[in-house]
Amino acid sequence: MIGFNEAYPEDRLAQTESALRKMWAGNVKTVFSSNYNVPEYRQLEDFDAMLDIACERIPAECDLPGLNIPRFMPDLGTTSLPAFWGGRRYRSSSGKPWVDPVIRSADDSERVMPSAPDGGDVRTSYELWKKLSDMLGTDRLPCSYLDVQGPLNQASLIWEQQDFFAALYEEPAKVHRLLERITEHTIEVIRAFREKIPTVCAPLWPYIWLPGDIGIAVVEDLMPLLSPGIYREFGLPYLERLSEEFGGLFLHCCGKFGHQFENLKKTKADIIGLEFHYPEVMPKEIFNYFGSSVVFVAMRSARSAAEFADTLDYQKYIQSKRLKETRLWYILSANQKTYDRQVEFVQSTI
Protein backbone atom coordinates (compact mmCIF):
# COMPACT_ATOMS: atom_id res chain seq x y z
CA MET A 1 0.00 0.00 0.00
CA ILE A 2 1.29 3.43 -0.95
CA GLY A 3 1.81 5.79 1.98
CA PHE A 4 0.23 9.23 2.19
CA ASN A 5 3.52 11.14 2.04
CA GLU A 6 4.43 9.41 -1.21
CA ALA A 7 0.94 9.81 -2.67
CA TYR A 8 0.71 13.49 -1.73
CA PRO A 9 4.13 15.16 -1.35
CA GLU A 10 4.47 18.35 0.67
CA ASP A 11 5.29 20.47 -2.38
CA ARG A 12 2.03 19.42 -4.03
CA LEU A 13 0.12 20.25 -0.88
CA ALA A 14 1.69 23.71 -0.84
CA GLN A 15 0.82 24.28 -4.51
CA THR A 16 -2.79 23.19 -4.02
CA GLU A 17 -3.20 25.36 -0.94
CA SER A 18 -1.77 28.34 -2.81
CA ALA A 19 -4.23 27.86 -5.66
CA LEU A 20 -7.20 27.57 -3.28
CA ARG A 21 -6.17 30.68 -1.37
CA LYS A 22 -6.60 32.58 -4.63
CA MET A 23 -10.23 31.47 -4.65
CA TRP A 24 -10.79 32.65 -1.08
CA ALA A 25 -9.07 35.94 -1.91
CA GLY A 26 -11.45 36.47 -4.83
CA ASN A 27 -8.76 36.20 -7.51
CA VAL A 28 -10.19 33.00 -9.01
CA LYS A 29 -13.85 32.50 -9.93
CA THR A 30 -14.09 28.72 -10.33
CA VAL A 31 -12.38 25.71 -8.75
CA PHE A 32 -13.35 22.08 -8.40
CA SER A 33 -12.45 19.25 -6.06
CA SER A 34 -13.02 15.51 -6.45
CA ASN A 35 -13.57 12.67 -4.02
CA TYR A 36 -14.56 9.02 -4.00
CA ASN A 37 -18.07 9.03 -2.55
CA VAL A 38 -17.06 10.30 0.87
CA PRO A 39 -20.22 9.04 2.66
CA GLU A 40 -18.96 5.50 2.08
CA TYR A 41 -17.19 5.50 5.44
CA ARG A 42 -18.92 8.36 7.22
CA GLN A 43 -20.95 7.62 10.36
CA LEU A 44 -20.00 3.95 10.41
CA GLU A 45 -20.48 2.36 13.81
CA ASP A 46 -17.63 -0.06 13.14
CA PHE A 47 -14.53 2.12 13.53
CA ASP A 48 -12.20 -0.56 12.20
CA ALA A 49 -14.23 -0.70 8.99
CA MET A 50 -14.23 3.10 8.85
CA LEU A 51 -10.44 3.22 9.05
CA ASP A 52 -9.96 0.41 6.53
CA ILE A 53 -12.09 2.20 3.93
CA ALA A 54 -10.48 5.57 4.65
CA CYS A 55 -7.03 3.98 4.36
CA GLU A 56 -7.93 2.78 0.86
CA ARG A 57 -9.79 5.86 -0.33
CA ILE A 58 -7.55 8.70 0.83
CA PRO A 59 -4.45 7.73 -1.18
CA ALA A 60 -6.65 7.00 -4.20
CA GLU A 61 -8.12 10.51 -4.04
CA CYS A 62 -4.65 11.97 -4.40
CA ASP A 63 -4.71 11.04 -8.11
CA LEU A 64 -8.08 12.60 -8.93
CA PRO A 65 -8.36 15.72 -11.10
CA GLY A 66 -9.04 19.02 -9.38
CA LEU A 67 -7.73 20.96 -6.42
CA ASN A 68 -8.00 18.17 -3.90
CA ILE A 69 -6.57 18.01 -0.42
CA PRO A 70 -7.46 14.47 0.62
CA ARG A 71 -8.36 14.31 4.27
CA PHE A 72 -9.76 12.05 6.94
CA MET A 73 -13.37 12.95 7.73
CA PRO A 74 -14.27 11.86 11.29
CA ASP A 75 -18.02 12.03 10.74
CA LEU A 76 -19.58 10.72 13.92
CA GLY A 77 -22.92 12.33 13.19
CA THR A 78 -24.81 15.56 13.85
CA THR A 79 -24.81 14.48 17.50
CA SER A 80 -21.09 15.19 18.06
CA LEU A 81 -21.54 18.61 19.68
CA PRO A 82 -25.02 18.11 21.22
CA ALA A 83 -23.80 14.96 22.95
CA PHE A 84 -21.45 17.02 25.11
CA TRP A 85 -24.60 18.15 26.95
CA GLY A 86 -25.40 14.66 28.19
CA GLY A 87 -28.12 13.18 26.01
CA ARG A 88 -28.29 9.44 25.41
CA ARG A 89 -26.78 8.58 22.03
CA TYR A 90 -28.23 5.84 19.87
CA ARG A 91 -28.79 4.76 16.28
CA SER A 92 -32.11 5.55 14.64
CA SER A 93 -34.08 2.97 12.66
CA SER A 94 -32.18 4.12 9.56
CA GLY A 95 -28.86 3.56 11.33
CA LYS A 96 -28.00 7.25 11.75
CA PRO A 97 -26.55 8.59 15.02
CA TRP A 98 -29.06 10.43 17.19
CA VAL A 99 -29.27 11.91 20.68
CA ASP A 100 -32.09 12.23 23.18
CA PRO A 101 -32.94 15.77 24.35
CA VAL A 102 -31.89 16.58 27.90
CA ILE A 103 -34.00 19.75 28.17
CA ARG A 104 -37.78 19.53 28.33
CA SER A 105 -38.57 22.89 29.89
CA ALA A 106 -37.06 26.36 30.11
CA ASP A 107 -36.04 25.65 33.71
CA ASP A 108 -34.11 22.57 32.56
CA SER A 109 -32.09 24.80 30.24
CA GLU A 110 -30.60 26.60 33.25
CA ARG A 111 -29.36 23.37 34.84
CA VAL A 112 -27.67 21.42 32.03
CA MET A 113 -23.88 21.42 31.95
CA PRO A 114 -21.59 20.26 29.13
CA SER A 115 -18.72 17.85 29.54
CA ALA A 116 -15.08 18.80 28.99
CA PRO A 117 -14.47 20.11 25.44
CA ASP A 118 -11.45 17.86 24.84
CA GLY A 119 -13.44 14.70 25.51
CA GLY A 120 -16.35 13.08 23.68
CA ASP A 121 -16.05 13.03 19.91
CA VAL A 122 -13.03 15.32 20.00
CA ARG A 123 -11.10 12.58 21.75
CA THR A 124 -12.61 9.89 19.51
CA SER A 125 -11.75 11.86 16.36
CA TYR A 126 -8.17 12.26 17.53
CA GLU A 127 -7.82 8.55 18.28
CA LEU A 128 -9.19 7.63 14.84
CA TRP A 129 -7.00 10.22 13.07
CA LYS A 130 -3.90 8.97 14.92
CA LYS A 131 -4.59 5.33 14.06
CA LEU A 132 -5.22 6.20 10.41
CA SER A 133 -2.07 8.33 10.29
CA ASP A 134 -0.08 5.34 11.52
CA MET A 135 -1.74 3.11 8.93
CA LEU A 136 -0.80 5.57 6.18
CA GLY A 137 2.70 6.15 7.53
CA THR A 138 2.41 9.91 8.00
CA ASP A 139 2.39 12.61 10.65
CA ARG A 140 0.76 15.21 8.39
CA LEU A 141 -2.53 13.61 7.39
CA PRO A 142 -5.08 16.41 6.73
CA CYS A 143 -8.30 16.15 8.69
CA SER A 144 -11.72 17.74 8.72
CA TYR A 145 -13.52 18.98 11.80
CA LEU A 146 -16.24 16.91 13.36
CA ASP A 147 -19.80 18.03 12.58
CA VAL A 148 -20.00 21.68 13.68
CA GLN A 149 -23.68 22.38 14.17
CA GLY A 150 -24.49 26.03 14.81
CA PRO A 151 -25.69 27.09 18.28
CA LEU A 152 -29.35 27.17 17.25
CA ASN A 153 -29.10 23.70 15.73
CA GLN A 154 -27.49 22.36 18.87
CA ALA A 155 -30.14 23.91 21.09
CA SER A 156 -32.89 22.32 19.00
CA LEU A 157 -31.22 18.93 19.36
CA ILE A 158 -30.70 19.00 23.13
CA TRP A 159 -34.04 20.71 23.92
CA GLU A 160 -37.28 18.89 23.09
CA GLN A 161 -38.13 20.69 19.88
CA GLN A 162 -41.77 21.60 20.43
CA ASP A 163 -40.93 23.14 23.79
CA PHE A 164 -37.83 24.81 22.34
CA PHE A 165 -39.76 26.58 19.61
CA ALA A 166 -42.36 27.72 22.14
CA ALA A 167 -39.60 29.01 24.43
CA LEU A 168 -38.33 31.32 21.67
CA TYR A 169 -41.50 33.32 22.31
CA GLU A 170 -42.30 32.53 25.93
CA GLU A 171 -38.85 32.35 27.58
CA PRO A 172 -36.47 34.33 25.33
CA ALA A 173 -34.06 35.27 28.13
CA LYS A 174 -33.48 31.64 29.06
CA VAL A 175 -33.06 30.66 25.42
CA HIS A 176 -30.43 33.38 25.01
CA ARG A 177 -28.56 32.24 28.11
CA LEU A 178 -28.44 28.70 26.78
CA LEU A 179 -27.33 29.85 23.32
CA GLU A 180 -24.55 31.92 24.90
CA ARG A 181 -23.32 28.87 26.80
CA ILE A 182 -23.56 26.64 23.74
CA THR A 183 -21.63 29.16 21.66
CA GLU A 184 -18.80 29.47 24.18
CA HIS A 185 -18.62 25.70 24.57
CA THR A 186 -18.50 25.30 20.78
CA ILE A 187 -15.55 27.69 20.68
CA GLU A 188 -13.80 25.62 23.34
CA VAL A 189 -14.50 22.39 21.42
CA ILE A 190 -13.06 23.81 18.20
CA ARG A 191 -9.98 25.04 20.04
CA ALA A 192 -9.52 21.62 21.65
CA PHE A 193 -9.96 19.89 18.28
CA ARG A 194 -7.31 22.11 16.69
CA GLU A 195 -4.93 21.46 19.57
CA LYS A 196 -5.30 17.69 19.31
CA ILE A 197 -5.24 17.54 15.49
CA PRO A 198 -2.95 20.30 14.18
CA THR A 199 -3.55 19.28 10.54
CA VAL A 200 -7.29 20.09 10.64
CA CYS A 201 -8.00 22.17 7.53
CA ALA A 202 -11.52 21.54 6.29
CA PRO A 203 -15.17 21.32 7.30
CA LEU A 204 -16.80 17.93 7.50
CA TRP A 205 -19.01 19.01 4.63
CA PRO A 206 -18.98 20.30 1.95
CA TYR A 207 -15.75 18.90 0.52
CA ILE A 208 -13.89 22.20 0.44
CA TRP A 209 -10.63 23.37 2.01
CA LEU A 210 -10.97 25.99 4.74
CA PRO A 211 -7.93 26.40 7.03
CA GLY A 212 -8.16 28.01 10.43
CA ASP A 213 -6.64 31.31 9.41
CA ILE A 214 -9.52 31.85 6.95
CA GLY A 215 -12.47 30.61 9.00
CA ILE A 216 -14.72 27.71 9.87
CA ALA A 217 -17.86 26.12 8.43
CA VAL A 218 -21.11 25.94 10.41
CA VAL A 219 -24.32 23.99 9.79
CA GLU A 220 -27.34 26.33 9.93
CA ASP A 221 -30.22 24.03 9.01
CA LEU A 222 -32.66 25.78 11.34
CA MET A 223 -32.74 28.92 9.18
CA PRO A 224 -35.61 27.65 6.99
CA LEU A 225 -37.89 27.07 9.99
CA LEU A 226 -37.59 30.52 11.53
CA SER A 227 -38.94 33.91 10.55
CA PRO A 228 -36.38 36.60 9.68
CA GLY A 229 -37.14 38.41 12.95
CA ILE A 230 -36.68 35.33 15.14
CA TYR A 231 -33.50 34.31 13.32
CA ARG A 232 -32.15 37.85 13.60
CA GLU A 233 -32.66 37.71 17.36
CA PHE A 234 -31.62 34.14 18.16
CA GLY A 235 -29.33 33.16 15.30
CA LEU A 236 -27.21 36.09 14.19
CA PRO A 237 -25.69 37.14 17.56
CA TYR A 238 -24.12 33.72 17.98
CA LEU A 239 -22.87 33.51 14.40
CA GLU A 240 -21.30 36.91 15.02
CA ARG A 241 -19.58 35.58 18.14
CA LEU A 242 -18.20 32.60 16.18
CA SER A 243 -17.03 34.95 13.43
CA GLU A 244 -15.38 37.21 16.01
CA GLU A 245 -13.46 34.21 17.30
CA PHE A 246 -12.62 32.37 14.08
CA GLY A 247 -12.97 34.87 11.22
CA GLY A 248 -14.92 33.95 8.13
CA LEU A 249 -17.93 31.65 8.24
CA PHE A 250 -18.98 29.20 5.53
CA LEU A 251 -22.62 28.26 6.09
CA HIS A 252 -24.27 25.00 5.09
CA CYS A 253 -28.05 24.88 4.76
CA CYS A 254 -29.93 22.29 2.72
CA GLY A 255 -33.38 23.88 3.04
CA LYS A 256 -35.23 27.01 1.94
CA PHE A 257 -33.46 30.03 3.37
CA GLY A 258 -34.12 32.74 0.82
CA HIS A 259 -36.09 34.68 3.43
CA GLN A 260 -32.86 34.96 5.47
CA PHE A 261 -30.75 36.52 2.70
CA GLU A 262 -31.10 40.03 4.12
CA ASN A 263 -30.10 38.82 7.58
CA LEU A 264 -26.99 37.15 6.19
CA LYS A 265 -26.11 40.18 4.10
CA LYS A 266 -26.45 42.64 7.00
CA THR A 267 -24.96 40.60 9.84
CA LYS A 268 -21.66 41.62 11.42
CA ALA A 269 -20.49 38.04 10.92
CA ASP A 270 -18.09 37.66 8.01
CA ILE A 271 -19.99 35.28 5.72
CA ILE A 272 -17.44 34.06 3.17
CA GLY A 273 -19.28 31.08 1.67
CA LEU A 274 -22.70 29.53 1.25
CA GLU A 275 -23.82 26.04 0.32
CA PHE A 276 -27.32 25.91 -1.12
CA HIS A 277 -29.51 23.16 -2.52
CA TYR A 278 -31.65 23.56 -5.63
CA PRO A 279 -34.66 23.93 -5.84
CA GLU A 280 -34.90 24.94 -2.18
CA VAL A 281 -32.85 27.99 -3.17
CA MET A 282 -32.82 29.25 -6.74
CA PRO A 283 -29.34 29.91 -8.17
CA LYS A 284 -30.19 33.11 -10.01
CA GLU A 285 -31.72 34.61 -6.87
CA ILE A 286 -28.80 33.82 -4.57
CA PHE A 287 -26.15 34.72 -7.18
CA ASN A 288 -27.78 38.09 -7.75
CA TYR A 289 -28.21 38.81 -4.05
CA PHE A 290 -24.69 38.03 -2.83
CA GLY A 291 -22.69 38.75 -5.99
CA SER A 292 -18.97 38.11 -5.56
CA SER A 293 -19.00 38.49 -1.76
CA VAL A 294 -19.13 34.74 -1.07
CA VAL A 295 -17.96 31.43 -2.51
CA PHE A 296 -20.91 29.24 -3.52
CA VAL A 297 -21.21 25.47 -3.41
CA ALA A 298 -24.26 24.64 -5.51
CA MET A 299 -25.80 21.31 -4.51
CA ARG A 300 -29.21 19.88 -5.38
CA SER A 301 -31.84 18.09 -3.35
CA ALA A 302 -33.60 14.85 -4.18
CA ARG A 303 -36.57 16.92 -5.38
CA SER A 304 -34.57 17.90 -8.46
CA ALA A 305 -34.04 14.33 -9.67
CA ALA A 306 -36.78 14.47 -12.30
CA GLU A 307 -35.57 17.81 -13.63
CA PHE A 308 -31.96 16.90 -14.46
CA ALA A 309 -30.72 13.80 -16.21
CA ASP A 310 -27.58 13.69 -14.04
CA THR A 311 -25.10 15.85 -12.15
CA LEU A 312 -23.52 17.03 -15.39
CA ASP A 313 -26.90 18.34 -16.54
CA TYR A 314 -27.24 20.23 -13.27
CA GLN A 315 -23.74 21.69 -13.57
CA LYS A 316 -24.59 23.04 -17.00
CA TYR A 317 -27.73 24.60 -15.55
CA ILE A 318 -25.74 26.26 -12.75
CA GLN A 319 -23.23 27.57 -15.25
CA SER A 320 -26.03 29.12 -17.29
CA LYS A 321 -27.33 31.02 -14.23
CA ARG A 322 -24.08 32.35 -12.82
CA LEU A 323 -23.01 35.96 -13.23
CA LYS A 324 -19.64 37.10 -14.45
CA GLU A 325 -18.52 37.71 -10.86
CA THR A 326 -20.02 34.51 -9.35
CA ARG A 327 -17.46 32.42 -7.46
CA LEU A 328 -18.21 28.68 -7.67
CA TRP A 329 -16.64 25.67 -6.02
CA TYR A 330 -17.76 22.48 -7.78
CA ILE A 331 -17.66 19.23 -5.80
CA LEU A 332 -17.36 16.18 -8.07
CA SER A 333 -17.82 12.54 -7.15
CA ALA A 334 -15.53 10.18 -9.04
CA ASN A 335 -18.04 7.36 -8.55
CA GLN A 336 -20.55 8.87 -10.95
CA LYS A 337 -20.84 7.57 -14.51
CA THR A 338 -20.51 11.04 -16.03
CA TYR A 339 -17.49 11.99 -13.90
CA ASP A 340 -15.01 12.33 -16.79
CA ARG A 341 -17.44 14.52 -18.69
CA GLN A 342 -18.07 16.59 -15.56
CA VAL A 343 -14.35 17.22 -15.21
CA GLU A 344 -14.11 18.23 -18.86
CA PHE A 345 -17.08 20.56 -18.56
CA VAL A 346 -16.00 22.25 -15.32
CA GLN A 347 -12.45 22.69 -16.61
CA SER A 348 -13.91 24.49 -19.64
CA THR A 349 -15.50 27.07 -17.29
CA ILE A 350 -12.28 27.99 -15.49
Secondary structure, 3 states (H helix, E strand, C coil): CCCHHHHCCHHHHHHHHHHHHHHHCCCCCEEEEEECCHHHCCCCCCHHHHHHHHHHHHHHHCCCCCCCCCCECCCCCCCCCHHHHCCCEEECCCCCEEECCCECCHHHHHHCCCCCCCCHHHHHHHHHHHHHHHHCCCCCCCEECCCCECHHHHHHHHECHHHHHHHHHHCHHHHHHHHHHHHHHHHHHHHHHHHHCCCEEECCCCCCCCCCCCEEEEECCCHHHCCHHHHHHHCHHHHHHHHHHHCEEEEECCCCCHHHHHHHHHCCCCEEEEEEEECCCCHHHHHHHHCCCCEEEEEECHHHCCCCCCHHHHHHHHHHHCCCCCEEEEEEECCCCCHHHHHHHHHHHC
